[in-house]
Amino acid sequence: MLKSLTLKELGARINSTDELLMMLLSHRMGLSLNVGALKLATGEPIFRPEAEEGRLEKARELANEFGISPNFAYSLLYTIIGESCKQQMIQLQGRPYDRPPDVKTDEEWHRILKQNLVQLTERVAPIYDEKYGSEFFASAAYKAFESSVLMQEVEKLSSKELLVDLGCATGSKTLQLAPSFKSVVGYDLSRHMVKRANLKVAEEDKKKIRFQQADLEDGIPLDKDSASFVMMNLGTAGDMPKISDVIKDVHRVLQAGGRFLFSFYNSDALVYRWEFLPWPFSLAAEINHNKDCLDVHAGADIFSIYAKAYTMQEVESFFPEGMLLNTKVTYPTLSPILPNCIFKIEKEKEAVLTIDRLLADSGMGAYIIVTGSKN
């Protein structure tokens, strides 16, 4: 039997339920925009009276089933449908949410998505360290898990001459690992991220630590056999169309015995096996298979940037002879498919984290982490 709850405890549960309601409403508006995009493509009208009346009548039936006033349910859904039509009209006046029809090649689409990435980084760079992922439980859990794997890999190094961070963003992880190395360099496509990273380098460390703008698909600007450890974390390896070429270049710059860590998006993840969930994932960014891109949440806006999810077998095929894979895990598995609001309660949070740690070898986590060394 459940213990009797205090008003404070009941209030906390009501708050969580209200938050879930807002998440569901937001998710429904997102689905409405998907419908709007399809209507744009097929030429169907925004308002379809027969379809809407059918939904309203179904709301009355469900209200009776769940013990809710049918009139209340009808009026609530009527308001929601009205807002959905309004958002679709706004969409009609703006740009389509899917790949534009005049974009004929993958290369053109990738170029647009790369421009979106630059726009996104300009917006989030000032708040990236404090905000990115912190409001999404599964993303925050992944960052913590990945950090523990990184620390374990650094401890295994026999040489700690040069740390190289590919896709360093604002350099937080780079700077965290920097004390273990004689010199450190971070590269990122975004000048906004690089600028923020360099601002965080203390004056006395500027000879040791540097951050530089670079498009890594054009090559890593380092000498052969110069790096002790190379990392590409937070799924960044999935953000590059030519990731196999980048990995070959990592092989070139790594010293013999040097180690590496790469993070990819996992196409076999449990979160992507669900055809539909009626609430948003608890991830700050997730693969959009309809557009073959990554949808990144930045406040109320969503930026689409290039990304691709891979199977573990595909990831393994990227590494040339001479790069030995040691660790292959995926994380997190369960938390991404749960609504973010349930993690307000500490007991539920710890239970899910325990399950996700146990499932790291299941192959169903949202991210793939591989580590290894150069022979």
N, C-alpha and C positions, 0 to 999 in steps of 0.2 A: 504494500500500500504506500502511495506517495505521502510524504510528510505534508502537514499543512504549511502553506506558504504565507509569508508576510506580505503586506501591501507593497513594500519595496521590491521583493522578489517577483511578485506578480507584475509590478510596473516594468521591471527589467524585461520580462518575457513579452509584455505588450510592445515595448519599444523594439525588440528584436523582430516581432511579427510585423510591426509597421514598416520597419526597414525592408523586410522581405517583400511586403506589398509594393513599396516604391521600386525595388529591383525588378519585380514582375512587370510593373507598369512600364518601366524603362525598356525591358526586354520586349514587351509587346509592341512598343513604338518602333523598336528596331526591326521586328518582323514586318510591321506595316510598311516600313521603308523598302524592305525587300519586295513586298507585294507591289509597291509603287514603281520600283525599277522594272519589274516584270510587265506592269501595265504600260509603262513607257515603251518597252520593247515591242509589245503586241498591239498597242493602240487601243486598249480597252479603257473605258471611262473610269475616273477615280471613284465615283459613287455608284454602287450597284445595289439598288433597293432590295432586290430579292435575297441576295446574299446577306445583307445586313439584317433584314427582318428575320431570316432564319437564325442568325446568331442571337438576336434579342429573344426570340421564342425559346431557344435552347437555354438561355439564362434563366428564364422563368422556371423551366423544368428542373434545372440544377438547384435553384433556390429552394424549391419544395423538397428536393431530395436531402439538402443539407440544413433544413430548418431555418432558412433566411426568408425574409419578406420578398415575394416575387416582384412587387412594385419597386422596392429598393434596388434589387438586382437589375431590373430592367433599366431604371434611370441611371444607375452607375455605368452599365455597359453602353447605354446610349451616349453618355458623355465621352466615354473612351473612344467609341467609334467616330464621334465628331472630331476629336482631337487627332485621330489617326488620319482622317481625310484631310484635315488642315495641313498636317505634316507632309502628306503626299502632294498636296498642291504646292507647298513650298519647294519640295523636291523637284516638281515639274518645272518650276521657274529657275531652278539652279542646275547643277551638274549631276549627271547620273552617278550612282554610287558604284557601279560596276565598271569594268574595263571599257573605255570609250570605243564606240564602233569604228572610228576612224584610225584607231591604233592597230595596225595590221601585223606587226611582228613582235616577237617576244623581246627583242632588243629595245624597241621603242617603249614597250611597257616597263621594262626594267629601268630605263632612263627616267621615266616619270616617277617610278617608285623611289628611285635614288634621290630625286629632287624632293619628294615628300619627306624623306629621311632628313635631308638638310633643313627643311622647314621645321620639322619636329624638334630637332636638336637645338635650333635657335630658340624655340619656345621653352623647352624644358631644361636647358643647360643651367639656368640660375637656381632651379629648385630640384634638380635631379637627385642630389645626394640625400636631401631631406624627405622628398616626396615619392620618387619613382618606386613603385612596387610596395611601398609601406602600407597602403590602404587595401592591398590584395593579399590575403593570407597565404595562398599557395606560392605566390611570387616571393614573398618574404621568407617563407620556409625553404624555398629552393636556394635563395642567396646564402642562407645560413649553412645549408648542407654542402653547397659547392665550396664555400670558404673552408670548411673542415677538410674536404678532399684536397684543396690547394695546399693547405698547411702540411698535410701528410706528404704530398709530393715534394715540397721544398725540403723537408727534413731528410728525404732520401738522397738528395744531391751530394755528390762528392766535391763538385766545383760550384762555387757561387759567384762567378765573375760578373755575368750580365743577365739581367732579367728583361725579357721582351714581352710587352703586353699589346696584343693585336686587337684593336677595337677597344681602346682604353677608356672611352667616355670621359668623365671628369677625373679619372685617375685614382679613385678611392681605393680600389683593390690593389692597384700598382703601388700606391704609397703605403698600404698596409704591409705589403711584402718587402718593400724596399730595404728595411734595416738588415735583412738577411743577405744582401748582395752588395758587391763593390760598386756596380753601376746599374742604372735602370733607364729604359727607354719605353715610352708608350706611343702608339700610333693610332690615329682615328681619322675617319673621313671628314668629320665636322670640325671646322675651325672654331666654332663656338664651344664645343666640348674641350678642345685642346687649350683654348684660352683659359677656361675655368680651371683646368688641371694645372697649368703652369702657375696660376695665381696661388695655388695651394702649396707650392714648393718653397720651403724655407730658404732664405738667402744663403745660408751656409751649405745647403744641399744642392745648389744649382749646378755645380760641376759634376755631381754624381747622378742627378735625376733630370731628365728632359722629356718633354712631350712634343710631338710633331704631327702636323697634318700630313696625311698620306692616303692615297687610294691603293690599298694592298693588292688589288688585282693587277696593278702595274708592277708589282714586285716589292719585296721587303728591302728597304735601303740600308742593308747591313752586309758586312763582309762574310765570306764563307767561314764556317766553323768558329763563329764568334760568340754565340749565345749559349748560356748554361741552361736556361729555362725559358720556354715560350708558352704563353697561355692565350687562349681565345675563349672567354667565358660568357655566361649569360645568354647562350644560344647564338652568339655572334657568328659562329661557323655556318649557321643556316641562313645568314643574311647575305651571303656572297654567291652569285651565280657560278663563279669559277673557283669554288673552294678547293677542288682537287689541285689546281695550279698553285694556290696559296700554300697548301700543305707540302707540296713538292719543294717550294721555296723555303719553308720551315726546315725541311730536311737539309737543305743547303746551308742554312745559317747556324744550325745546331752543332755544337761540339760533339765529338764521340762521347757517349755516356750522358749527354745532356738529356733533359726530360721535357715533356710537354703535357698540356691539358687542353682539350677541345670540348666545347659544348654545342650540341645540335638540338633542333626540335625533333621530337620522335613521332613519326607518322603512325606508329603502332600504339601510341599512348591511349590509355583508357578514355581520356577526355575527348579524343577524336573518334572513338568507336561508337559513341552515342550519336544516333542520327538526329536526335532532338532532345534538348532539356528546356523546361519552361522558365529557367532562370539563368542569369549570366554566370560564366565561370569565375572562380576566385583567382584569376590570373590577370596581371596588368597587360599582358599581350598574349594573343592566341593566333594560331594559324587559321586563316580563312581559306578553306579549300576551294570555295567557289571562285575566288579571285587569284588564287595561288600567291598569297602575300601574307604578311603579318599585320594584324590589326592591333595598334598600340593605343591604349586609353590614356588621354591627357586631359584630365578634368572631364568635362562633358563631351569633348570632341574625340574622334577616333581618326588616327592617321594610318593609312595603309602604306607599308614599306615592303620592299622585296624580301621574301623569305621562303624557304622551302623546308618541309619536314622530310626526314629520311628514316628508313629502317636501319636497324643495327647492322645488317649485312651490307647495306649501301655505304654506311659510315666506314666500316672496316675496309671496303674496297678503295677508299680514297688514300690510304696510307701505303706508300711505296715500300719496296723491299729495303730493309735497313732501318725502318721505323717499327719497333716492337711494341705492340699494345699489351699493357699489363692489366689495367682496370677498365671494365665496361659495365656501367650501372645506369639506371634511369631513375628519375625522381622529379617531382612527387607524383604519386599515382591516384590516391583517393581524394586528397584535399581539393584539386582543381575542379572536380565535378560537383562539389558541395557549394551551396550559397554562402557568400562571404559573411553574412550576418551571424551564422551559427558559431563562428569562432570568437564571439564576444565572451563566451563562458569558458573559463580556464580548463575545467575538467574535460569538456568536449575537445578543446584544442589539443591538449596533451594526448588524448586517446587517438586522435587522427594522426598526429605526428609519429606516435609509436607504430601505428599500422603502416604509414608510409616508409618509415625506416626499414621495417621488415620486408617491404615489397620492393626494395631497391634493386634486387636481382630478378624481378619478375619480367622485366622488359616492357612494362606498361606505363612507366613514368612519363611526364610531359617533356622532360629534357633527357637527352643522352649525354653522359659524360664519359669520355675516354681519356685515359692517361697512358703514358709509355715513355720509351727512351730510344735514342739513336744508337745503333750498334757501332 
